[in-house]
Amino acid sequence: MTTLFYLIIYDLPDTKPANKRRTRLHKLLSGYGKWTQYSVFECFLTAMQFAKLQTQLEKLVKPDEDSIRIYVLDAGALKRTIAYGSEKPRQERAIVL
């Protein structure tokens, strides 16, 4: 089972409805990866996990107000990651084939 590294960054407006969405989005992403900075999650996902996440995001996000960017990085890009003040991204749980 192959996993890829996904860097997910989001920005939602500062309104009451968006704050509720932000809380739900944070909770959703917490189930998929590691919260590393204010609006940034690092996730190691299989293709099936990523497809499920995309479906959930599409139901939650308001595209005319919210902004979510997902960067897909391969193992080579991950090895070249530079981190100051924190550890480099790494997969925390083993995947048994």
WOFENUR-V804033 format. One record per pair of residues at least 4 apart in sequence whose C-alpha atoms are under 7 Angstrom apart, sorted by the first residue. I is the first residue (numbers start at 0). J is the second residue. Records with the same first field share a line. If there is no record, write none. Layout:
I=J / J
This chain:
0=45 / 96
1=45
2=43 / 44 / 45
3=43 / 44 / 45 / 71 / 72 / 73
4=42 / 43 / 44 / 71 / 72 / 73
5=41 / 42 / 43 / 69 / 70 / 71 / 72
6=40 / 41 / 42 / 69 / 70 / 71
7=39 / 40 / 41 / 68 / 69 / 70
8=38 / 39 / 40 / 67 / 68 / 69
9=38 / 39 / 66 / 67 / 68
10=38 / 65 / 66 / 67
11=17 / 21 / 64 / 65 / 66
12=17 / 64 / 65
13=17 / 18
14=18
15=19
16=20
17=21
18=22
19=23
20=24 / 59
21=25
22=26
23=27
24=28
25=29
26=30
28=32
29=33 / 34
31=42
32=40 / 41 / 42 / 43
33=40 / 41 / 42
34=39 / 40 / 41
35=39 / 40 / 41
43=90
44=48 / 49
45=49
46=50
47=51
48=52
49=53
50=54
51=55
52=56
53=57
54=58
55=59
56=60
60=65
61=65
62=66
72=76 / 77
73=77
74=78
75=79
76=80
80=87
81=87
82=86 / 87
